[in-house]
């Protein structure tokens, strides 16, 4: 917190001294935490040695005269070498006639982001992190998994969002992230701002063991062509993020790089099946994607962006809110923080698989970043899949899958599948698969 105060004082002094700087804001993170891991069944090797880390990072945004702006990174040396940093920021400023100034929200929502259980681990009880790692390793190795990799990270984050108009939001957050990988082929993890319940730990370990062992047994996948692709929640979220959510961003919509035009939003055009709705929620307690406000100062919120298949609003930061004449909105956090819901009933995962005549469960794909998100078309190597025939999982296969994800979201033949403990459902639809 002291570092943030010093930085704010230095910036205010420059505003008074130079007359060239018109405004500023920064988002500062001061982190400390423990990081331990297992590599090749061993703890303490060169890639997994236990460590306690402290860091200062963040981002700064400066508004200068004559429509000039600077966007840069912060680190632990900024205050000590402020004159040099400030000179560099001024030299690297850019002209943007459509740039935005400093934004201060009227109110900021309260969100639970701090768990004292994690804080105790970080500050004086490292043993609990080691116990979690040991519990997971013992459970998985006792299930006759030959190779285990794992990692546990716990940290505190003192976050300060401050600007030249007097806005100052200081929040202490906690987080724990852990994962376990079986036989280099499948892993499950947990990443939230609260210490996991025993049931959540067991779910991670059970899935890692069950799916990891199923992926050990390779079978022949001889018949290429149309097939039912079955996406678990995480795979479905990856596709949703890449193809649907990304096309909602105002930067792409305004610059005509999205599948959807600004007129589509004005007309509330139908883009997916009419039982489907998409919501962003940043206000859930202790979730990894939750926050009180963005780095720009825009408050977190719960908002529908697609309702009953129809577009409602693009996702807008300050710049594109200004360009569209709309209010800024909440933002997603990577491939998390959005929720696809359906008014139709959903079968449970295990019950659904029993009905499948022939399909493949896709746990991993390679090269998602190479796919054209605006088209909806995909052609990907699915390197970790399970073949299902007559309701029975046969074993591991590898395939090249291709299809149209937007078409799948519009098709009545596609099905959402309830997966216990996951934010989003699984998804099954018709596409093509080629044996490799």
ZAMILUM-208769 format. One record per residue (C-alpha): residue number from 1; x, y, z. Coordinates in steps of 0.25 Angstrom, whole numbers. Layout:
residues N
(atom NUM, (X, Y, Z))
...
END
This chain:
residues 436
(atom 1, (0, 0, 0))
(atom 2, (12, 9, 3))
(atom 3, (17, 7, -11))
(atom 4, (4, 11, -17))
(atom 5, (4, 24, -9))
(atom 6, (18, 28, -13))
(atom 7, (15, 25, -27))
(atom 8, (2, 34, -27))
(atom 9, (10, 45, -20))
(atom 10, (21, 45, -31))
(atom 11, (11, 45, -42))
(atom 12, (3, 57, -35))
(atom 13, (16, 65, -34))
(atom 14, (19, 63, -49))
(atom 15, (5, 68, -52))
(atom 16, (8, 81, -45))
(atom 17, (22, 82, -49))
(atom 18, (21, 80, -64))
(atom 19, (7, 84, -69))
(atom 20, (8, 73, -80))
(atom 21, (2, 62, -72))
(atom 22, (-13, 63, -71))
(atom 23, (-17, 51, -63))
(atom 24, (-13, 37, -59))
(atom 25, (-18, 24, -54))
(atom 26, (-11, 11, -49))
(atom 27, (-14, -3, -45))
(atom 28, (-4, -8, -36))
(atom 29, (-2, -22, -31))
(atom 30, (7, -26, -19))
(atom 31, (8, -41, -18))
(atom 32, (14, -51, -8))
(atom 33, (12, -66, -8))
(atom 34, (17, -80, -8))
(atom 35, (19, -89, -20))
(atom 36, (22, -103, -19))
(atom 37, (22, -115, -29))
(atom 38, (24, -129, -33))
(atom 39, (31, -133, -46))
(atom 40, (32, -147, -50))
(atom 41, (28, -152, -36))
(atom 42, (38, -144, -29))
(atom 43, (37, -131, -21))
(atom 44, (49, -122, -20))
(atom 45, (55, -123, -34))
(atom 46, (60, -112, -43))
(atom 47, (46, -110, -49))
(atom 48, (38, -111, -36))
(atom 49, (46, -107, -24))
(atom 50, (38, -100, -13))
(atom 51, (39, -85, -13))
(atom 52, (34, -72, -6))
(atom 53, (32, -61, -16))
(atom 54, (29, -46, -15))
(atom 55, (27, -37, -27))
(atom 56, (21, -23, -31))
(atom 57, (14, -22, -44))
(atom 58, (3, -15, -51))
(atom 59, (-1, -5, -62))
(atom 60, (-1, 10, -63))
(atom 61, (-9, 19, -73))
(atom 62, (-5, 34, -75))
(atom 63, (-13, 45, -82))
(atom 64, (-4, 56, -88))
(atom 65, (-8, 69, -95))
(atom 66, (-11, 68, -110))
(atom 67, (-18, 55, -110))
(atom 68, (-6, 47, -106))
(atom 69, (-6, 35, -97))
(atom 70, (3, 25, -91))
(atom 71, (0, 11, -87))
(atom 72, (11, 3, -80))
(atom 73, (15, -7, -69))
(atom 74, (19, -5, -55))
(atom 75, (30, -12, -47))
(atom 76, (37, -12, -34))
(atom 77, (47, -1, -39))
(atom 78, (38, 10, -43))
(atom 79, (38, 18, -30))
(atom 80, (53, 17, -28))
(atom 81, (55, 21, -43))
(atom 82, (43, 29, -45))
(atom 83, (50, 40, -53))
(atom 84, (55, 31, -63))
(atom 85, (42, 23, -65))
(atom 86, (34, 36, -66))
(atom 87, (43, 41, -77))
(atom 88, (42, 28, -84))
(atom 89, (27, 28, -83))
(atom 90, (26, 42, -89))
(atom 91, (35, 38, -100))
(atom 92, (27, 26, -104))
(atom 93, (13, 33, -103))
(atom 94, (4, 32, -116))
(atom 95, (-6, 41, -122))
(atom 96, (-20, 35, -122))
(atom 97, (-31, 45, -125))
(atom 98, (-42, 35, -120))
(atom 99, (-34, 32, -107))
(atom 100, (-41, 33, -94))
(atom 101, (-38, 41, -81))
(atom 102, (-39, 37, -67))
(atom 103, (-52, 30, -62))
(atom 104, (-57, 29, -48))
(atom 105, (-69, 20, -44))
(atom 106, (-80, 26, -36))
(atom 107, (-80, 13, -27))
(atom 108, (-72, 0, -26))
(atom 109, (-79, -13, -22))
(atom 110, (-75, -21, -10))
(atom 111, (-69, -35, -14))
(atom 112, (-63, -45, -5))
(atom 113, (-49, -47, -10))
(atom 114, (-41, -50, 3))
(atom 115, (-40, -64, 10))
(atom 116, (-32, -63, 23))
(atom 117, (-30, -78, 22))
(atom 118, (-21, -75, 10))
(atom 119, (-14, -63, 16))
(atom 120, (-10, -72, 28))
(atom 121, (-4, -82, 18))
(atom 122, (4, -71, 11))
(atom 123, (8, -64, 24))
(atom 124, (11, -75, 34))
(atom 125, (6, -89, 31))
(atom 126, (13, -94, 18))
(atom 127, (10, -108, 23))
(atom 128, (-4, -108, 18))
(atom 129, (0, -106, 4))
(atom 130, (10, -117, 5))
(atom 131, (-1, -126, 11))
(atom 132, (-10, -123, -1))
(atom 133, (1, -127, -10))
(atom 134, (4, -139, -2))
(atom 135, (-10, -143, -1))
(atom 136, (-12, -142, -16))
(atom 137, (1, -150, -20))
(atom 138, (-2, -161, -10))
(atom 139, (-17, -163, -15))
(atom 140, (-13, -163, -30))
(atom 141, (-1, -172, -29))
(atom 142, (-8, -182, -20))
(atom 143, (-18, -183, -32))
(atom 144, (-7, -189, -40))
(atom 145, (-4, -176, -48))
(atom 146, (11, -178, -52))
(atom 147, (14, -163, -53))
(atom 148, (9, -151, -46))
(atom 149, (12, -136, -48))
(atom 150, (6, -125, -39))
(atom 151, (7, -111, -34))
(atom 152, (1, -103, -23))
(atom 153, (2, -88, -22))
(atom 154, (-4, -79, -11))
(atom 155, (-3, -64, -10))
(atom 156, (-8, -51, -5))
(atom 157, (-10, -39, -15))
(atom 158, (-10, -25, -10))
(atom 159, (-17, -18, -21))
(atom 160, (-18, -3, -23))
(atom 161, (-26, 4, -34))
(atom 162, (-24, 19, -33))
(atom 163, (-25, 31, -42))
(atom 164, (-23, 46, -43))
(atom 165, (-37, 50, -40))
(atom 166, (-36, 44, -26))
(atom 167, (-41, 30, -28))
(atom 168, (-34, 20, -19))
(atom 169, (-39, 6, -17))
(atom 170, (-30, -3, -9))
(atom 171, (-33, -18, -8))
(atom 172, (-26, -30, -2))
(atom 173, (-29, -43, -10))
(atom 174, (-25, -57, -8))
(atom 175, (-23, -69, -17))
(atom 176, (-20, -83, -18))
(atom 177, (-17, -91, -31))
(atom 178, (-14, -105, -31))
(atom 179, (-14, -116, -42))
(atom 180, (-10, -131, -43))
(atom 181, (-6, -138, -57))
(atom 182, (-7, -153, -59))
(atom 183, (3, -159, -68))
(atom 184, (6, -147, -76))
(atom 185, (-8, -148, -83))
(atom 186, (-19, -142, -74))
(atom 187, (-20, -133, -62))
(atom 188, (-30, -126, -54))
(atom 189, (-29, -113, -46))
(atom 190, (-35, -103, -36))
(atom 191, (-33, -88, -36))
(atom 192, (-41, -79, -27))
(atom 193, (-39, -68, -17))
(atom 194, (-43, -78, -5))
(atom 195, (-37, -90, 1))
(atom 196, (-44, -103, -6))
(atom 197, (-54, -111, 1))
(atom 198, (-51, -126, 3))
(atom 199, (-61, -129, -7))
(atom 200, (-55, -120, -17))
(atom 201, (-41, -126, -15))
(atom 202, (-47, -140, -17))
(atom 203, (-54, -136, -30))
(atom 204, (-40, -132, -36))
(atom 205, (-33, -144, -31))
(atom 206, (-45, -154, -36))
(atom 207, (-46, -148, -50))
(atom 208, (-30, -148, -51))
(atom 209, (-30, -163, -48))
(atom 210, (-42, -167, -55))
(atom 211, (-40, -160, -68))
(atom 212, (-25, -161, -68))
(atom 213, (-26, -176, -67))
(atom 214, (-36, -177, -78))
(atom 215, (-27, -169, -87))
(atom 216, (-16, -180, -85))
(atom 217, (-23, -190, -93))
(atom 218, (-22, -187, -108))
(atom 219, (-32, -193, -118))
(atom 220, (-34, -193, -133))
(atom 221, (-42, -181, -139))
(atom 222, (-45, -187, -153))
(atom 223, (-57, -180, -158))
(atom 224, (-55, -165, -162))
(atom 225, (-66, -156, -165))
(atom 226, (-79, -150, -158))
(atom 227, (-78, -153, -143))
(atom 228, (-84, -147, -130))
(atom 229, (-73, -138, -123))
(atom 230, (-75, -138, -108))
(atom 231, (-69, -126, -101))
(atom 232, (-67, -126, -86))
(atom 233, (-69, -113, -79))
(atom 234, (-55, -108, -80))
(atom 235, (-54, -111, -95))
(atom 236, (-67, -105, -97))
(atom 237, (-63, -92, -90))
(atom 238, (-50, -91, -98))
(atom 239, (-59, -92, -111))
(atom 240, (-69, -82, -106))
(atom 241, (-58, -72, -102))
(atom 242, (-51, -73, -115))
(atom 243, (-63, -73, -124))
(atom 244, (-75, -67, -117))
(atom 245, (-70, -57, -106))
(atom 246, (-58, -52, -114))
(atom 247, (-68, -47, -125))
(atom 248, (-76, -39, -114))
(atom 249, (-64, -30, -112))
(atom 250, (-66, -16, -116))
(atom 251, (-52, -14, -122))
(atom 252, (-56, -25, -132))
(atom 253, (-70, -21, -135))
(atom 254, (-67, -6, -137))
(atom 255, (-55, -9, -146))
(atom 256, (-63, -20, -154))
(atom 257, (-54, -31, -150))
(atom 258, (-66, -38, -142))
(atom 259, (-76, -48, -147))
(atom 260, (-86, -38, -142))
(atom 261, (-88, -24, -147))
(atom 262, (-93, -12, -138))
(atom 263, (-106, -13, -146))
(atom 264, (-108, -27, -141))
(atom 265, (-107, -22, -127))
(atom 266, (-117, -11, -129))
(atom 267, (-127, -20, -136))
(atom 268, (-124, -31, -125))
(atom 269, (-121, -41, -136))
(atom 270, (-123, -56, -133))
(atom 271, (-109, -62, -134))
(atom 272, (-111, -75, -126))
(atom 273, (-122, -84, -122))
(atom 274, (-134, -77, -115))
(atom 275, (-133, -85, -102))
(atom 276, (-119, -81, -100))
(atom 277, (-114, -68, -92))
(atom 278, (-100, -63, -88))
(atom 279, (-97, -56, -76))
(atom 280, (-84, -50, -70))
(atom 281, (-84, -49, -55))
(atom 282, (-72, -43, -48))
(atom 283, (-78, -42, -34))
(atom 284, (-78, -57, -29))
(atom 285, (-71, -58, -16))
(atom 286, (-57, -64, -16))
(atom 287, (-57, -67, -31))
(atom 288, (-44, -66, -39))
(atom 289, (-51, -57, -49))
(atom 290, (-58, -48, -39))
(atom 291, (-54, -33, -37))
(atom 292, (-59, -20, -31))
(atom 293, (-55, -12, -43))
(atom 294, (-46, -13, -56))
(atom 295, (-33, -6, -57))
(atom 296, (-40, 5, -64))
(atom 297, (-49, 7, -52))
(atom 298, (-62, 0, -58))
(atom 299, (-70, -7, -47))
(atom 300, (-72, -22, -48))
(atom 301, (-86, -26, -51))
(atom 302, (-96, -37, -55))
(atom 303, (-101, -35, -69))
(atom 304, (-107, -43, -80))
(atom 305, (-100, -41, -94))
(atom 306, (-109, -51, -101))
(atom 307, (-123, -54, -97))
(atom 308, (-131, -65, -103))
(atom 309, (-122, -66, -114))
(atom 310, (-122, -51, -118))
(atom 311, (-111, -41, -116))
(atom 312, (-113, -30, -105))
(atom 313, (-100, -23, -104))
(atom 314, (-85, -23, -108))
(atom 315, (-74, -24, -97))
(atom 316, (-69, -10, -96))
(atom 317, (-57, -4, -90))
(atom 318, (-56, 11, -88))
(atom 319, (-51, 14, -102))
(atom 320, (-61, 6, -110))
(atom 321, (-72, 10, -100))
(atom 322, (-69, 25, -105))
(atom 323, (-68, 21, -119))
(atom 324, (-82, 14, -119))
(atom 325, (-89, 24, -109))
(atom 326, (-92, 13, -100))
(atom 327, (-88, 10, -85))
(atom 328, (-76, 2, -82))
(atom 329, (-78, -12, -78))
(atom 330, (-72, -23, -69))
(atom 331, (-61, -31, -76))
(atom 332, (-58, -46, -76))
(atom 333, (-46, -52, -69))
(atom 334, (-39, -61, -79))
(atom 335, (-48, -73, -82))
(atom 336, (-56, -71, -69))
(atom 337, (-66, -63, -63))
(atom 338, (-77, -65, -74))
(atom 339, (-89, -74, -73))
(atom 340, (-97, -81, -84))
(atom 341, (-110, -85, -79))
(atom 342, (-122, -92, -86))
(atom 343, (-137, -92, -83))
(atom 344, (-137, -107, -88))
(atom 345, (-135, -119, -78))
(atom 346, (-121, -124, -78))
(atom 347, (-117, -139, -76))
(atom 348, (-106, -142, -66))
(atom 349, (-93, -146, -72))
(atom 350, (-92, -160, -69))
(atom 351, (-107, -162, -73))
(atom 352, (-104, -156, -86))
(atom 353, (-92, -164, -90))
(atom 354, (-100, -177, -88))
(atom 355, (-109, -172, -100))
(atom 356, (-98, -169, -109))
(atom 357, (-97, -179, -121))
(atom 358, (-84, -174, -126))
(atom 359, (-76, -161, -122))
(atom 360, (-63, -156, -117))
(atom 361, (-61, -148, -104))
(atom 362, (-51, -137, -107))
(atom 363, (-42, -134, -95))
(atom 364, (-31, -126, -102))
(atom 365, (-29, -119, -116))
(atom 366, (-16, -113, -122))
(atom 367, (-15, -100, -129))
(atom 368, (-28, -93, -124))
(atom 369, (-21, -79, -126))
(atom 370, (-19, -82, -141))
(atom 371, (-34, -83, -143))
(atom 372, (-42, -71, -150))
(atom 373, (-51, -67, -138))
(atom 374, (-60, -59, -147))
(atom 375, (-64, -70, -156))
(atom 376, (-68, -81, -146))
(atom 377, (-61, -92, -155))
(atom 378, (-50, -100, -148))
(atom 379, (-41, -111, -152))
(atom 380, (-32, -116, -140))
(atom 381, (-24, -128, -136))
(atom 382, (-31, -134, -124))
(atom 383, (-20, -141, -117))
(atom 384, (-27, -146, -104))
(atom 385, (-40, -153, -107))
(atom 386, (-49, -164, -103))
(atom 387, (-57, -173, -113))
(atom 388, (-71, -176, -108))
(atom 389, (-79, -187, -115))
(atom 390, (-92, -192, -111))
(atom 391, (-92, -185, -98))
(atom 392, (-78, -190, -94))
(atom 393, (-65, -183, -93))
(atom 394, (-55, -192, -102))
(atom 395, (-42, -184, -100))
(atom 396, (-33, -173, -105))
(atom 397, (-33, -169, -120))
(atom 398, (-27, -157, -127))
(atom 399, (-34, -150, -138))
(atom 400, (-34, -137, -147))
(atom 401, (-48, -131, -144))
(atom 402, (-55, -120, -153))
(atom 403, (-68, -113, -153))
(atom 404, (-75, -100, -151))
(atom 405, (-77, -96, -136))
(atom 406, (-87, -85, -139))
(atom 407, (-96, -95, -147))
(atom 408, (-95, -105, -135))
(atom 409, (-100, -94, -126))
(atom 410, (-112, -92, -135))
(atom 411, (-115, -106, -137))
(atom 412, (-127, -113, -130))
(atom 413, (-119, -126, -131))
(atom 414, (-108, -121, -122))
(atom 415, (-109, -124, -107))
(atom 416, (-105, -117, -94))
(atom 417, (-101, -127, -83))
(atom 418, (-100, -124, -68))
(atom 419, (-87, -127, -62))
(atom 420, (-87, -127, -47))
(atom 421, (-78, -116, -40))
(atom 422, (-75, -108, -53))
(atom 423, (-80, -94, -57))
(atom 424, (-84, -98, -71))
(atom 425, (-90, -110, -77))
(atom 426, (-83, -120, -86))
(atom 427, (-87, -119, -101))
(atom 428, (-90, -130, -112))
(atom 429, (-92, -127, -126))
(atom 430, (-90, -133, -140))
(atom 431, (-77, -130, -147))
(atom 432, (-66, -138, -155))
(atom 433, (-54, -146, -150))
(atom 434, (-42, -152, -157))
(atom 435, (-34, -163, -152))
(atom 436, (-19, -159, -150))
END
